[in-house]
C-alpha cells in the first residue's frame, strides 16, 4: 500500500549570513499522524517550521505540504495549514465566542457563527463562551487558541511548544486535544521541549541536530537504539565489584558503580536478557541483593545519549 505523506521535504537548507541554520532537512510525515520535532537549542527546529509554513524561503532543497510545492504553490500551502504558536494569539478583551467568530470572518468561513459553536463544543468551552478570554485559565486559553487555528479545518497543523507554561491539568487538556485531532485525521507537526510530551503524543520523532535530521523513528524505536538499562542495588558495598562483573558479562557494557547508593548500572541491547535471569546470575555469584531492575530508557536518556554521541563524533 502506498503511503501518502502530508509533509515531505528533501534537502531543505537555509543560511543566515555565515550561519547555516539548516543543512539539508529530510522529513516524511504520513497523513493523519503526529510527528514530534525535537532537538537542542540552536539545532534548527524553529527555522525548519518557518520554512515549512512559508514564512521563510529555502536556499536549497524542496518540500511538498498537503500535496503542494512549498515554493511554487506557497499560497495553496498556506490555505492547507494552520499554525498554533507558543503564545496565544486570541484577543483577551473578546469573549471566546467573539474570538472564534472573528477568526471565521478573517478566514472567510461560510457561516462563522456556526463554526464557532462547533469548536466551542468540541473544545469544552461552551460554558465559558461569553467570558472574556483574559479570564480563562492557561489550559482553557490554549484550547481556545487551538480552536482558532482549526476554524478553517487545516490538513496540517503546526504546534509550537503547545503546553509551555501550563500546569499539569492544563497540559493534560492540551494532550487530550492533540489526540482527538489525530483521531480525526489531522496531521500534526509538534515542536516541544518536553520529551515526555513527545513520548506521549508522537507516532514518530525527528531528532534535529546541527541543522539535519539525526535520527527518526517511533519513540519505541529510538529507545531501542540505546537498549535497556539494568540497575542492581546491593546490601553490602563490598559486593559491588562482583555485581559489576556479572553486569559486564551479561550486558557487554562497562558498568557504572555508585558507592554512595550501593548501585551498579549498565546499558544492554541484549533483548534476551530478562530480570529472572539477571537475579539468578547475581545469586550464583553470591551478590546480596536489595533490588534489581531492567527497564527501557526514557526519551530524555535517548535524547541525551544520541546528541552526546554526535558531539563526540565531531
Secondary structure, 3 states (H helix, E strand, C coil): CCCCEEEEEEEEEEEECCEEEEEEEEEEEECCCEEEEECCCCCCHHHHHHHHCCCCCCCEEEEEECCEECCCCHHHHHHHEEEECCCCCCCCCCEHHHHHHHHHHHCCCCCHHHHHHHHHHHCCCCCCCCCEHHHCCHHHHHHHHHHHHCCCCCCEEEEECCCCCCCHHHHHHHHHHHHHHHHCCCEEEEECCCHHHHHHHCCEEEEEECCEEEEEECHHHHHHHHCEEEEEEECCHHHHHHHHHHHHHHHCCCCEEECCCCEEEEEECCCCCCHHHHHHHHHHCCCCEEEEEEEECCHHHHHHHHHHHHHHHC
